């Protein structure tokens, strides 16, 4: 039915406002109608009782007939009504002069009403049509009681024309005010609806742009309400999606490159053997090289699967008490033989027994990756220092080498997938570029953090902090 949120909000609010204002206007109109008729009824009843009291005095000879007539005329002028006093055995009339078209013989058209009043009943009729007066009136009949007996009746008639004219003026004021209020409310509602719907429309357009691959469109943030916070969250999500998309593209490019290089090498070796370019005496050497490339492919796939599991939360830790000092000594001993071939010394910083709650296998994997990197990037004849320090809330493990160091602009990216400071050296050593990314995921899985400090020409220090 409605094409957008703006139309739905506008129509909904307008229906509510019109219903509320219309109901209030109708209620006020009904109240004013009731109030005016009640007011006139009370005026006529008051005038009727006043005339009835004077009629009793006249019946008791306390006032003269002239005074009674004068009182009847005064009551009619004050009440704005025709007053008819029926008294005596023959129900003689004393009435006010004809006014507002109200004339004629009262008994000709009100015989039944007069009978009711003469029985002692007080009659009040609103919007009463008097056939003998040929108009609508407010009619009040009050019996004249003398010594407990009905001795006459006071009849009062007030035309509705004046009441209707006053009510019509009030109705015009009420409904014109209601109409103006609706117009003003409509302008306010239009503005509010547009203000509410505009950010939603902007979010929709930005979502369409993202679906089309365009991450450049930001949603304007207006105000501090829920919709503004939604716009902020959407912009944050869009930026994260852009980063993920960029990482996805880089991952595809890097994986493609990492797979293509060894596959191209292996294919070249096989093609050379098949074409006879590689002699039988050389085949053994090239087959060993092909075997090394397949091993590199295996490591790459294994590291990719490992990293994917870590990022997807598919790896659960099995924490327990780990003697960090003993673990560092064991791993340093494993790497010492390979390091000594390049005259690289690996020293474990002396320290007391340090126990940390961690997954021993994963902690071992973390340190092995750091040691592997340190050996790989250390110059021949260099030194690597491995150690651990127990802090108040965590255990800090560090691996420090004396290599060439890492430029400051590279430090922020060394934990990214496939990022290499020295691509040629890393590829030659068989690295996949995923080791530090795996280290970062494993450390964060323990609730810790990993950092790097480096100075060109002086080496690099990798620090892992594991909550104790």
Secondary structure by P-SEA (a helix, b strand, c coil): ccccaaaaaaaaaaaaaaaaaaaaaaaaaaaaaaaaaaaaaaaaaaaaaaaaaaaaaaaaccccaaaaaaaaaaaaaaacbbbbbbbcccbbbbbcccccccccccccccaaaaaaaaabbbbbbccccccccccccbbbbbbbbccccccbbbbbbbbaaaaaaaaaaaaaaaaaaaaaaaaaaaaaaaaaaaaaaaaaaaaaaaaaaaaacccccccccccccaaaaaaaaaaaaaaaaaaaaaaaaaaaaaaaaaaaaaaaaaaaaaaaaaaccccccaaaaaaaaaaaaaaaaaaaaaaaaaaaaaaaccccccccccaaaaaaaaaaaaaaaaaaaacbbbbcccccbbbbbccaaaaaaaaaaaaaaaaaaccccbbbbbbccccccbbbbbbbbcccccccccccccccccccccaaaaaaacccccaaaaaaaaaaaaccbbbbbbcccbbbbbbbbccc
